Amino acid sequence: MTKLSGSQIESSLTDIPEWSEAGGAIQRTYKFRDFTQAMAFVNRVAEVAQRMDHHPDILIRYNKVTLTLSTHDAGGITEKDFDQARQVDAMSIA
């Protein structure tokens, strides 16, 4: 995977407006009704991550889950990060 340029990242973020660039990664916080729902979401994210062989950093704070995506092998943000963000977003509203 090739690391995206700043303008490519900016353009791709318009398709997923809840996400933002943060220190060489893209990041979003999801909010759920309670801890149980948050953990169920994390388990679904884990399934997507395993299938894609692309694992996000996950921060859990009771009913909030923050995902941070970057492609470590490429040294920054790649299209793979945006692909995973879109898959997780679709899953979070299903």
PyMOL commands that set and color helices and strands:
alter all, ss='L'
color gray80, all
select helices_A, chain A and resi 6-13+35-52+72-74+79-92
alter helices_A, ss='H'
color red, helices_A
select strands_A, chain A and resi 20-21+26-31+57-61+64-69
alter strands_A, ss='S'
color yellow, strands_A
deselect
rebuild
show_as cartoon
